[in-house]
Amino acid sequence: MSTLSRDDAVTRESELASVGSVCGRVLIIVENLPVPFDGRVWSEASTLARHGYEVSVICPKGPGATASFEMLEGIAVYRHWMPEEGRGVLGYAVEYSVALFWEFVLSVRILATRGFDVIHACNPPDLIFLVGAFHKFLFGKSFVFDQHDVNPELYEAKFGRRGFLWRVMVLLERVTFALADVSI
């Protein structure tokens, strides 16, 4: 795994995407907000598309973004249903389980139809590595981890303690970094 500055991220991701393909293909997975309303993710997707890469995005549906599929500025956007935002341990478990289910299903569909060379996973949650690991180990796809939030630290700041859940978050974050070919 290597860590890159943001300035190097598009260049490195482009190199990974071009391996073994004429036209690099990138699959971005985000759970935070629907695209194009997640400005950071939309900027990354748009930059890759402007540089000639075929970009697909998996994200949740939300207000103003209810279509299950649409092409936006040449970017294929696949949206999935999400329950209400999680509250408490059980709520987050349901939210993240539903998201992972749809991210997995849609990633397999995209692999079979459009294809991709790189999975670019944006946290939270630090669980998308499960989708990345499936494609990395079975199909040789590269895995890029885009750390948006430092989840263990946010948990500690919000709840003022370290405990079992904090340790789980640290473990998930470490596994994600260990699996990543590149972290940004």
Buried (B, 14 or more C-beta within 10 A) or exposed (E): EEEBEEEEBBEBBBEBBBEEBEEBBBBBBBBBBBBBBBEEBBEBBBBBBEBEBBBBBBBBBBEEBEEEEEEBEEBBBBBBEBEEEBEEEEEBEBBBEBBBEBBBBBBEBBBEEBBBBBBBBBBBBBBBBBBBBBBBEEEEBBBBBBBBBBBBEEBBEEEEEEEEBBEBBBEBBEBBBEBBBBBB
